[in-house]
Amino acid sequence: MLLHGLGSSGRDWELVAPGLAAHHRVLVPDVRGHGRSDKPEGPYGVPLFARDMAALCERLGLTRVHVVGLSMGGMIGFQLAVERPALVRSLTVINSGPDMVPRTLRMRLMFATRMLLLKTLGPRTLARLIAPKLFPKPEQAVLRQRVEESIGANEPGAYQRATRGLVGWSVLERLKEISCPVLVLASDHDYTPLSAKKAYASLLADARLQELRDSGHAAPIDQPGQILEAVKGFFAEVEGTAREARTVG
């Protein structure tokens, strides 16, 4: 199950999903309030998004799922891993973390500024501001345009509710409960430093961390080949270990 980032959709994975489909059933849902999914009123948040994904798996009869999440999608993956451990066979988090608590003045200002921009200028203007940060290279003009179109197409109220629902979320204190194998993928040009990912990875029982080279926050778009190679190798490791355990048993 491939989970996208805030304000985006399953299109995040269109360069990755085909490479996984040869050996796995691939689910690429749009999270509530995003893309083609419904955008009901009421508060949004990571626990609600995770319940939606668990319900989708139940409806499809899936019991052991490799969860791969980018940014907000990684947060949903963490929530699933602590709330529905029997469902999550493995967890891959890309440029994400187990909390979104603004602990510094800089972070509080950043969140407040984004919410103000969303309320006053709307998703299209915000998209034009975000796109150059995600894809700063001159040769990435097509990717910048894609982000502007994708984020700009969000329904304003749903986007605001989704953004607001991330602030203050945390499962940091519950990381010790996660028993499934975890792969942390960290871009070398992500918004948060590699050291932040190393810090939370060290709290997990079974984690490995890999750096993505020449990559920004939206790694499945700017470095899909590295993502695919890392994820396929991780799945092979997890599934190989399971086969060995069955053989020994």
Residue pairs with C-beta under 8 A, 6 or more apart in sequence:
1 27
1 28
1 29
1 53
1 57
1 65
1 66
1 67
1 68
2 10
2 12
2 13
2 16
2 17
2 20
2 26
2 27
2 28
2 68
2 69
2 73
3 29
3 31
3 53
3 67
3 68
3 69
3 70
3 72
3 73
3 74
3 76
3 77
4 10
4 11
4 12
4 13
4 30
4 31
4 34
4 35
4 70
4 72
4 73
5 12
5 70
5 71
5 72
5 73
5 217
5 218
6 71
6 72
6 162
6 163
6 166
7 34
7 123
7 127
7 150
7 151
7 154
7 159
7 162
7 163
8 34
8 35
8 150
8 151
9 30
9 34
9 35
9 36
9 150
10 28
10 29
10 30
10 35
11 35
11 150
12 70
12 73
12 218
12 220
12 221
13 28
13 220
15 220
15 221
15 224
16 220
16 224
16 227
16 228
16 231
17 26
17 28
19 224
19 228
19 232
20 26
20 228
20 231
20 232
20 235
23 235
24 66
24 235
27 56
27 60
27 62
27 65
29 37
29 53
29 56
30 36
30 37
31 37
31 49
31 52
31 53
31 72
31 73
31 76
31 162
32 38
32 39
32 40
32 44
32 48
32 49
32 52
33 39
33 40
33 44
33 155
33 158
33 159
33 161
33 162
34 154
34 158
34 162
39 155
39 157
39 158
41 157
42 161
43 161
43 164
43 165
44 158
44 161
44 162
44 164
44 165
45 165
45 166
45 169
46 72
46 75
46 76
46 79
46 165
46 166
46 169
47 79
47 83
47 169
48 165
49 72
49 76
49 79
50 76
50 79
50 80
50 83
50 84
53 76
53 80
54 80
54 83
54 84
54 87
57 63
57 65
57 87
62 87
63 86
63 87
64 86
64 87
64 89
65 87
65 88
65 89
66 89
66 90
66 92
66 235
66 238
67 77
67 80
67 81
67 88
67 89
67 90
67 91
67 92
68 77
68 91
68 92
68 94
68 231
69 75
69 76
69 77
69 91
69 92
69 93
69 94
69 96
70 94
70 95
70 96
70 218
70 219
70 220
71 94
71 95
71 96
71 217
72 96
72 162
72 166
73 94
73 96
74 93
74 94
74 95
74 96
74 97
75 96
75 97
75 98
75 100
75 166
75 169
77 88
77 91
77 92
77 93
77 96
78 91
78 93
78 96
78 97
78 98
78 171
78 178
79 171
80 87
80 88
80 91
81 88
81 91
81 178
81 180
81 182
82 171
82 174
82 175
82 177
82 178
85 177
85 178
85 179
85 180
88 180
89 180
89 238
90 180
90 181
90 182
90 183
90 234
90 235
90 238
91 178
91 180
91 181
91 182
91 183
92 182
92 183
92 184
92 185
92 230
92 231
92 234
93 182
93 183
93 184
93 185
94 185
94 187
94 212
94 219
94 220
94 227
95 185
95 186
95 187
95 190
95 191
95 192
95 217
95 219
97 192
97 196
97 197
97 200
98 170
98 171
98 172
98 175
98 200
99 169
99 170
99 171
99 172
100 166
100 167
100 168
100 169
100 170
101 168
101 169
101 170
101 172
102 108
102 110
102 111
102 167
102 168
111 167
114 126
114 163
115 160
115 163
115 164
117 125
117 126
117 129
118 126
118 156
118 159
118 160
118 163
119 160
122 156
123 151
123 152
123 153
123 154
123 156
123 159
124 148
124 151
124 152
126 151
127 147
127 148
127 149
127 150
127 151
127 152
128 148
128 152
130 147
130 151
131 143
131 144
131 145
131 147
131 148
131 151
132 144
133 216
133 217
134 143
134 144
134 147
134 216
134 217
134 218
135 143
135 144
135 147
135 216
135 218
135 221
135 222
136 216
140 222
143 218
143 221
143 222
146 221
147 218
172 200
172 203
175 200
175 203
175 204
176 203
176 205
178 204
178 205
179 205
179 206
180 206
181 206
181 207
181 208
181 234
181 237
181 238
181 241
182 201
182 204
182 206
182 207
182 208
183 207
183 208
183 209
183 210
183 230
183 231
183 234
184 197
184 200
184 201
184 207
184 208
184 209
184 210
185 209
185 210
185 211
185 212
185 219
185 227
185 230
186 194
186 197
186 209
186 210
186 211
186 212
187 211
187 212
187 215
187 216
187 217
187 219
187 223
188 194
188 211
188 212
188 213
188 214
188 215
189 214
189 215
189 216
189 217
190 215
190 216
190 217
190 219
191 217
194 211
197 209
198 209
201 207
201 208
201 209
208 234
210 230
212 219
212 223
212 226
212 227
212 230
213 223
213 226
214 222
214 223
215 222
215 223
215 226
216 222
219 226
219 227
220 227
